[in-house]
């Protein structure tokens, strides 16, 4: 069976729909096979458009406006509305309260995160790689979210597929950078035996950042992008395999 996307049975699909898409089911070929949704990847742009249209139709959001951002590995989060919908935005997170606007980010090992609430008063998508995690984009996103929905127990978080710690090897300078910022970050590094390298638990640190904001309802789709090569693009795997460039998965959330 072809797995096109991961979602959740917990979400009220009469209000909100979201999906973490895989690389399956699209129109692209070679390194981009097959559901590549990045126009900047070097792929055929017509195929990319067909892939995005396919994804939107798959989750019944084809009649909504889809807004994405130029991702810059920052902690910048922007509220999108009819004033900036047509503008190019450099950021790594979007928030929408406009029911006509769906929002999305692209990933290929970095972590996609969605926030929404039971009132369906907002939707939020986040792209958090190691830089976004280090800069704590989660805090920036939730500071904006709390102005919309101050009742934290109504807010739900979903962490999508990303690079698992068993495949996230880093050097000592990387580790020291995180620990120098916060000594508690040491808990998210595992020393490799007979090696100067460590394994970084990015997913675990992101989850901790969410919990520190008193968001307790967290769904974790703990699937590794690196080891599941038939399901996911992986920038790290592509570098290791000398298969650069590679595609990007689309992660969409929208109002119904």
C-alpha positions as CSV (number, residue, x, y, z in Angstrom):
1,X,0.0,0.0,0.0
2,X,1.3,3.5,-0.9
3,X,1.4,5.8,2.1
4,X,0.7,9.3,0.8
5,X,0.6,11.1,4.1
6,X,0.4,10.9,7.9
7,X,-2.4,12.6,9.8
8,X,-4.3,12.0,13.0
9,X,-7.6,10.5,14.1
10,X,-7.7,13.0,17.0
11,X,-8.2,16.1,14.8
12,X,-11.8,17.1,14.2
13,X,-11.8,17.0,10.4
14,X,-15.1,19.0,10.2
15,X,-13.0,21.9,11.4
16,X,-9.3,21.4,10.5
17,X,-7.4,19.1,8.1
18,X,-3.7,18.5,8.1
19,X,-1.2,16.1,6.5
20,X,2.5,15.4,6.7
21,X,3.0,14.1,3.1
22,X,5.5,11.5,2.1
23,X,7.4,11.3,-1.2
24,X,4.8,8.9,-2.6
25,X,2.2,9.4,-5.3
26,X,3.6,12.3,-7.4
27,X,4.8,13.1,-10.9
28,X,8.5,13.8,-10.5
29,X,11.3,11.5,-11.5
30,X,14.9,10.6,-10.7
31,X,16.2,12.1,-7.5
32,X,12.9,13.9,-7.1
33,X,10.7,10.8,-7.4
34,X,7.9,11.4,-6.9
35,X,5.9,13.9,-4.8
36,X,8.5,16.7,-4.7
37,X,6.8,20.0,-3.7
38,X,9.8,22.3,-3.8
39,X,10.0,24.8,-6.7
40,X,13.6,25.7,-5.7
41,X,14.9,22.1,-5.8
42,X,15.8,22.1,-9.5
43,X,12.8,19.9,-10.4
44,X,10.5,20.5,-13.4
45,X,8.2,23.3,-12.2
46,X,5.2,21.8,-13.9
47,X,5.7,18.6,-12.1
48,X,6.0,20.4,-8.8
49,X,2.7,22.3,-9.4
50,X,1.0,19.0,-10.3
51,X,2.4,17.5,-7.1
52,X,1.1,20.3,-4.9
53,X,-2.3,20.2,-6.6
54,X,-2.4,16.5,-6.0
55,X,-1.6,16.9,-2.3
56,X,-4.2,19.7,-1.8
57,X,-6.9,17.6,-3.5
58,X,-5.9,14.5,-1.5
59,X,-7.0,16.3,1.7
60,X,-9.8,18.3,0.2
61,X,-8.1,21.7,0.5
62,X,-7.9,22.4,-3.2
63,X,-10.4,25.3,-2.9
64,X,-8.3,27.1,-0.4
65,X,-5.4,29.6,-0.9
66,X,-2.1,27.8,0.0
67,X,0.6,30.0,1.5
68,X,4.2,28.9,1.9
69,X,7.3,30.8,3.0
70,X,10.9,31.1,1.8
71,X,12.5,29.0,4.6
72,X,15.7,30.5,6.1
73,X,16.4,28.3,9.2
74,X,15.3,31.1,11.5
75,X,13.0,31.5,14.5
76,X,10.8,33.9,12.6
77,X,7.0,33.3,12.6
78,X,4.6,35.4,10.6
79,X,0.8,35.8,10.8
80,X,-0.5,35.5,7.3
81,X,-3.7,37.3,6.2
82,X,-5.2,39.1,3.1
83,X,-2.7,41.9,3.6
84,X,0.4,39.8,3.0
85,X,-0.9,36.7,1.3
86,X,0.5,37.8,-2.1
87,X,3.9,38.9,-0.7
88,X,7.0,36.8,-0.5
89,X,7.8,36.0,3.1
90,X,11.1,34.8,4.6
91,X,10.4,32.9,7.7
92,X,10.1,29.4,9.1
93,X,6.6,29.5,10.6
94,X,3.2,30.7,9.6
95,X,0.0,31.4,11.5
96,X,-3.5,31.9,9.9
97,X,-6.9,32.8,11.3
98,X,-8.3,33.2,7.8
99,X,-10.4,30.2,6.9
100,X,-9.6,30.7,3.2
101,X,-5.9,30.3,3.8
102,X,-4.1,27.0,4.2
103,X,-0.5,27.1,5.3
104,X,2.5,24.7,4.6
105,X,6.2,24.2,5.1
106,X,8.6,21.9,3.3
107,X,10.9,19.4,4.9
108,X,13.6,16.7,4.2
109,X,14.9,15.8,7.7
110,X,13.9,19.0,9.5
111,X,10.9,18.7,11.8
112,X,7.5,19.9,10.7
113,X,5.2,20.9,13.6
114,X,1.5,21.9,13.6
115,X,-0.4,23.8,16.3
116,X,-4.2,24.2,16.3
117,X,-6.9,24.6,18.8
118,X,-10.3,22.9,19.6
119,X,-12.1,26.2,18.7
120,X,-10.4,26.2,15.3
121,X,-9.5,29.9,15.9
122,X,-6.1,29.5,14.4
123,X,-3.7,27.1,12.6
124,X,0.1,27.2,12.7
125,X,2.9,25.4,10.9
126,X,6.6,25.4,11.9
127,X,9.8,24.3,10.2
128,X,12.4,23.5,12.8
129,X,15.7,22.0,11.8
130,X,18.7,22.1,14.2
131,X,19.0,25.9,13.7
132,X,15.4,26.6,14.4
133,X,15.5,24.3,17.4
134,X,18.6,26.0,18.7
135,X,17.0,29.4,18.2
136,X,13.7,28.0,19.8
137,X,11.2,28.9,17.0
138,X,8.7,27.1,19.2
139,X,8.7,29.9,21.7
140,X,8.3,32.5,19.1
141,X,5.4,30.7,17.5
142,X,3.6,30.0,20.8
143,X,4.0,33.6,22.0
144,X,2.0,34.7,19.0
145,X,-0.5,31.8,19.3
146,X,-1.2,32.7,23.0
147,X,-2.4,36.1,21.9
148,X,-5.0,34.3,19.8
149,X,-5.8,31.4,22.1
150,X,-4.8,32.1,25.7
151,X,-6.5,28.9,27.0
152,X,-3.5,26.5,26.7
153,X,-5.5,23.4,27.3
154,X,-7.4,24.0,24.1
155,X,-4.1,24.0,22.0
156,X,-2.9,20.8,20.4
157,X,0.6,20.1,18.9
158,X,1.6,17.5,16.4
159,X,5.2,16.7,15.7
160,X,5.8,15.1,12.3
161,X,8.3,12.8,10.6
162,X,11.9,14.1,10.9
163,X,15.5,12.9,11.3
164,X,15.7,10.4,14.2
165,X,18.4,10.6,16.8
166,X,19.9,7.3,15.7
167,X,20.8,8.9,12.4
168,X,21.5,12.5,13.6
169,X,25.3,12.3,14.2
170,X,27.0,15.6,15.2
171,X,30.4,16.7,16.3
172,X,31.5,18.0,19.7
173,X,31.3,21.7,18.6
174,X,27.7,21.2,17.7
175,X,27.0,19.6,21.0
176,X,28.8,22.4,23.0
177,X,26.8,25.0,21.2
178,X,23.6,23.7,22.5
179,X,24.9,22.9,26.0
180,X,26.5,26.4,26.3
181,X,23.0,27.9,25.6
182,X,21.3,25.7,28.2
183,X,23.0,23.0,30.3
184,X,19.8,21.0,30.3
185,X,20.3,20.4,26.6
186,X,22.9,17.8,27.5
187,X,20.1,15.3,28.0
188,X,19.4,15.4,24.2
189,X,22.9,14.1,23.2
190,X,24.0,10.5,23.4
191,X,27.8,9.8,23.2
192,X,28.7,7.2,20.5
193,X,31.0,4.5,21.7
194,X,34.6,4.7,20.5
195,X,33.8,7.9,18.7
196,X,34.1,11.7,19.2
197,X,30.6,12.0,17.7
198,X,27.3,12.3,19.5
199,X,23.7,11.5,18.5
200,X,21.3,14.5,18.7
201,X,17.7,13.9,19.8
202,X,16.1,16.9,17.9
203,X,12.6,15.5,18.3
204,X,13.0,15.1,22.0
205,X,14.3,18.7,22.4
206,X,11.4,20.1,20.3
207,X,8.9,18.2,22.5
208,X,10.6,19.6,25.6
209,X,10.3,23.1,24.2
210,X,6.5,22.6,23.6
211,X,6.0,21.2,27.1
212,X,7.8,24.2,28.6
213,X,5.1,26.3,27.1
214,X,2.5,24.3,29.1
215,X,1.1,22.6,26.0
216,X,0.4,19.1,27.2
217,X,-1.6,17.7,24.3
218,X,1.2,16.6,22.0
219,X,0.9,14.0,19.3
220,X,4.2,12.6,18.1
221,X,4.4,10.9,14.7
222,X,7.8,9.4,15.5
223,X,8.9,8.2,12.0
224,X,12.5,8.6,10.8
225,X,13.0,10.3,7.4
226,X,16.6,9.0,7.0
227,X,16.0,5.3,7.2
228,X,12.7,5.2,5.4
229,X,14.1,6.0,1.9
230,X,11.0,4.8,0.1
231,X,8.7,7.1,2.1
232,X,10.8,10.2,2.6
233,X,13.3,12.6,1.0
234,X,16.3,13.0,3.3
235,X,18.9,15.7,2.8
236,X,21.4,13.9,5.0
237,X,20.8,10.6,3.2
238,X,21.2,12.3,-0.2
239,X,24.5,13.8,0.9
240,X,25.7,10.5,2.2
241,X,24.6,8.7,-1.1
242,X,25.8,11.5,-3.4
243,X,22.3,12.0,-4.7
244,X,22.0,15.7,-4.4
245,X,19.8,17.5,-5.2
246,X,16.7,15.9,-3.6
247,X,13.1,16.7,-3.1
248,X,11.1,18.1,-0.3
249,X,7.9,16.8,1.4
250,X,4.9,19.1,1.8
251,X,3.3,19.5,5.2
252,X,-0.1,21.3,5.1
253,X,-2.7,22.4,7.6
254,X,-5.9,24.2,6.8
255,X,-9.5,25.0,7.8
256,X,-12.3,23.0,6.4
